[in-house]
Amino acid sequence: MSDDSSQGTVFLFDVDNTLIDNDRVAEDLKRHLKEKVGAVSEQRYWDIFEKLRSELGYADYLGALQRYRVEQPREPKLLEVSYFMINYPFANRLYPESLDAVEHAKKLGRVVILSDGDVVFQPRKVDRSGLYDEFGGHVLIYVHKEAELPDVEARYPAEHYVMVDDKVRLLTAIKKYWGRRVTTVFPRQGHYALDEKLVAQYPTPDITLGRIGEFQKYSLDQIVAAGGRKEVGTSK
């Protein structure tokens, strides 16, 4: 729950490939699947995964496993894959200095996780990584977060927002909605952020980082000014 009073600046952090190296998580899962069910079945799982992601608009690892189980109802090793996913040590996949970046933001305003994902695995990831406690329970997980900004604003009213996310598509949508009231921060981490052709399709974010730890170099004045406002408290 949030306070009723408006905060000066609210920092919104994505999770996957922003704070957690989700590409490494996926690689670990690929290796585990291949070991447990073989290369053919492993590939089938990812085919299902991609089809489900296109339907839902977000990654649903457990949902894909459920669909795979429908096709292979007598595959006992699926239970081991489930254990692996549920008990994965996400804290070991936090990017270097990711928590330092969050601590820096805490000194400048309120911090909130704003993520997409399913209703089981994504909260589990946030919890097991230690991010739930790091953010004091201020966690928002939507199906499409860029469509839920009015709800974000109602829960965490602020004069200025800072969105830290590895996807330029989402940063562009959020900038379009909040305009100069938001500073978009783009850490070049993960396969989406490193896809030059994909990135080139969208406007340049307000701040681009080589890695999340670089966020610590920025003062509040610099961050707010980068969004197009001279200071917190100016009109949109």
TADAVEN-V421897 format. One record per helix or strand of 2 or more residues. SS is the DSSP state (h for helix, s for strand). FROM is the first residue (numbers start at 1). LEN is the number of residues. If there is no record, write none. Layout:
ss = (SS:SS)
from = (FROM:FROM)
len = (LEN:LEN)
//
This chain:
ss = (s:h:h:h:h:h:h:s:h:h:s:h:h:s:h:s:h:h:s:h:h)
from = (7:22:39:61:78:90:98:110:121:131:139:145:149:158:168:182:190:196:207:212:220)
len = (7:16:18:11:9:4:11:7:8:4:4:3:7:7:14:6:4:5:3:6:7)
//
